[in-house]
Amino acid sequence: MAGNKTFEKGEVICKEGAYELWMYEVIKGSVAVYRDYGLTTQEKIADVDKGYIGEMGLINSMPRIATVVANETTEVSVIGEDDFVEYFKNPEKTTDMFLCLVERLNKINSDYMDACATVRDYLKAEEANAPKSGSLVEAMKKFAAAFRN
């Protein structure tokens, strides 16, 4: 195991686009997850105070999809590629990871269903030649941003 590491408030833990073969378990503190961190298009996706971050990059060997920044002094456990199998031989850690992933998947499913309902409302308004309400347009913008590549 690579061990624990402490990040101070505002410190970048992992950067969007980076290739890194490790993930983190948040032990103490909290982090913010951003798309386009530091740019005018910066968007906060989530706050995490318990659970895992960076697991997709480790499991899929893909670049990071977001930047993670410490909200406060934060301690994480660093789980590298070589540590992954050994780390999850612990049934409690495996259960925690699955629960974390299921929670995220449920949120994605809920957001997707909301997006589908918004598109249906938009298409109904379009078919009826009705003006789009401001809230409908704002909802479309929100979901377009959330589901962009």
Backbone torsions as a table, in degrees:
resi	resn	phi	psi	omega
1	MET	NA	139.3	-178.3
2	ALA	-73.1	-20.0	176.4
3	GLY	100.8	-171.8	-178.7
4	ASN	-97.5	154.9	178.9
5	LYS	-142.5	144.2	179.4
6	THR	-110.3	135.0	176.6
7	PHE	-118.4	138.5	178.7
8	GLU	-87.2	160.5	179.8
9	LYS	-50.8	130.4	178.7
10	GLY	87.4	-9.6	-178.7
11	GLU	-77.5	135.0	178.6
12	VAL	-77.6	126.5	179.7
13	ILE	-90.0	-45.8	172.7
14	CYS	-147.5	150.5	-171.8
15	LYS	-114.2	135.9	176.8
16	GLU	-52.3	132.3	178.2
17	GLY	93.0	-15.8	-178.9
18	ALA	-75.6	145.6	173.0
19	TYR	-97.9	114.1	-179.6
20	GLU	-139.5	135.3	-177.1
21	LEU	-102.7	53.7	173.1
22	TRP	-154.4	161.3	176.6
23	MET	-131.9	177.1	-176.5
24	TYR	-133.5	146.1	167.3
25	GLU	-109.6	124.8	178.5
26	VAL	-74.8	117.0	-177.7
27	ILE	-94.6	-44.3	-176.6
28	LYS	-149.0	139.4	-179.1
29	GLY	97.7	-160.1	179.2
30	SER	-154.2	158.8	-179.1
31	VAL	-131.8	158.4	174.0
32	ALA	-113.2	141.5	-179.2
33	VAL	-110.8	126.7	-175.5
34	TYR	-127.0	148.7	163.2
35	ARG	-101.1	143.2	176.6
36	ASP	56.2	39.9	-177.4
37	TYR	-56.4	131.7	177.6
38	GLY	84.9	-3.4	179.0
39	LEU	-103.1	167.5	178.6
40	THR	-66.1	-20.1	179.0
41	THR	-92.7	10.4	-178.1
42	GLN	-51.5	134.8	179.5
43	GLU	-138.0	125.6	176.9
44	LYS	-79.9	125.0	-178.1
45	ILE	-93.7	-41.5	-174.6
46	ALA	-163.9	162.5	166.7
47	ASP	-113.6	138.8	-179.7
48	VAL	-127.7	123.2	177.0
49	ASP	-118.7	-1.5	175.3
50	LYS	-158.4	138.8	177.1
51	GLY	121.0	-155.2	-170.7
52	TYR	-118.1	147.5	173.8
53	ILE	-134.9	146.5	177.4
54	GLY	81.0	7.6	-176.1
55	GLU	-68.0	-32.9	-178.7
56	MET	-64.9	-40.3	178.6
57	GLY	-63.5	-39.2	179.9
58	LEU	-71.1	-48.8	-175.6
59	ILE	-68.1	-41.2	-176.1
60	ASN	-96.3	-4.3	-174.5
61	SER	51.5	44.5	-178.8
62	MET	-114.1	160.6	176.8
63	PRO	-66.4	155.8	178.8
64	ARG	-59.6	138.3	179.9
65	ILE	-94.5	-4.8	-179.2
66	ALA	-155.5	164.2	173.2
67	THR	-101.1	137.4	180.0
68	VAL	-116.0	130.0	-175.2
69	VAL	-127.8	137.0	177.9
70	ALA	-66.9	127.6	175.5
71	ASN	-79.3	-22.3	-176.9
72	GLU	-159.5	179.3	174.7
73	THR	-57.4	122.5	-171.4
74	THR	-132.0	131.5	175.9
75	GLU	-105.3	132.4	178.6
76	VAL	-127.6	154.9	169.9
77	SER	-97.5	128.1	-179.2
78	VAL	-92.9	123.0	-178.8
79	ILE	-116.9	107.9	-178.2
80	GLY	-87.8	172.4	-179.8
81	GLU	-54.5	-42.6	-178.8
82	ASP	-73.2	-21.3	-177.3
83	ASP	-92.4	-16.2	-168.6
84	PHE	-54.8	-54.1	-176.9
85	VAL	-63.1	-45.7	-179.9
86	GLU	-62.8	-42.0	-179.1
87	TYR	-58.3	-42.3	-175.1
88	PHE	-90.7	10.1	168.4
89	LYS	-72.5	-18.1	175.9
90	ASN	-78.5	113.7	-176.5
91	PRO	-58.0	-33.3	179.3
92	GLU	-65.5	-42.0	179.0
93	LYS	-66.5	-40.2	179.2
94	THR	-62.8	-45.3	178.6
95	THR	-62.2	-45.1	178.8
96	ASP	-57.9	-44.2	-178.9
97	MET	-63.9	-46.4	179.6
98	PHE	-62.9	-41.5	178.4
99	LEU	-62.9	-40.0	177.3
100	CYS	-61.3	-46.8	-179.2
101	LEU	-67.3	-39.1	178.3
102	VAL	-64.4	-41.5	177.4
103	GLU	-60.1	-43.1	179.1
104	ARG	-67.1	-40.4	178.9
105	LEU	-64.3	-41.0	176.8
106	ASN	-60.2	-40.8	178.2
107	LYS	-64.3	-43.4	178.5
108	ILE	-61.9	-44.6	178.6
109	ASN	-60.8	-43.6	179.0
110	SER	-62.6	-45.4	178.5
111	ASP	-62.4	-39.3	179.5
112	TYR	-64.3	-44.4	179.1
113	MET	-63.9	-39.9	175.6
114	ASP	-62.1	-41.3	179.2
115	ALA	-64.0	-42.2	178.4
116	CYS	-61.8	-43.2	178.6
117	ALA	-63.2	-38.9	179.0
118	THR	-65.1	-43.2	178.6
119	VAL	-63.8	-42.3	177.6
120	ARG	-58.7	-46.1	179.0
121	ASP	-60.9	-41.0	-179.9
122	TYR	-63.7	-45.5	-178.9
123	LEU	-65.8	-37.7	176.3
124	LYS	-62.3	-43.4	178.6
125	ALA	-64.6	-38.7	179.1
126	GLU	-64.2	-45.8	179.7
127	GLU	-62.7	-36.5	-178.6
128	ALA	-84.9	1.4	-176.3
129	ASN	56.0	28.4	-179.9
130	ALA	-84.8	147.4	175.5
131	PRO	-66.4	144.4	179.0
132	LYS	-79.8	131.3	178.6
133	SER	-71.9	156.2	178.8
134	GLY	-59.4	-38.4	-179.3
135	SER	-67.3	-35.1	178.6
136	LEU	-67.1	-42.9	179.1
137	VAL	-64.3	-43.4	178.4
138	GLU	-63.2	-39.5	178.1
139	ALA	-63.5	-41.1	178.5
140	MET	-61.9	-42.8	179.0
141	LYS	-63.1	-42.2	179.7
142	LYS	-59.6	-48.8	-176.8
143	PHE	-71.9	-33.2	176.1
144	ALA	-62.4	-40.8	178.9
145	ALA	-67.5	-40.1	-177.0
146	ALA	-69.7	-30.4	-174.4
147	PHE	-110.2	19.5	177.8
148	ARG	-72.4	162.7	-179.4
149	ASN	-67.6	NA	NA
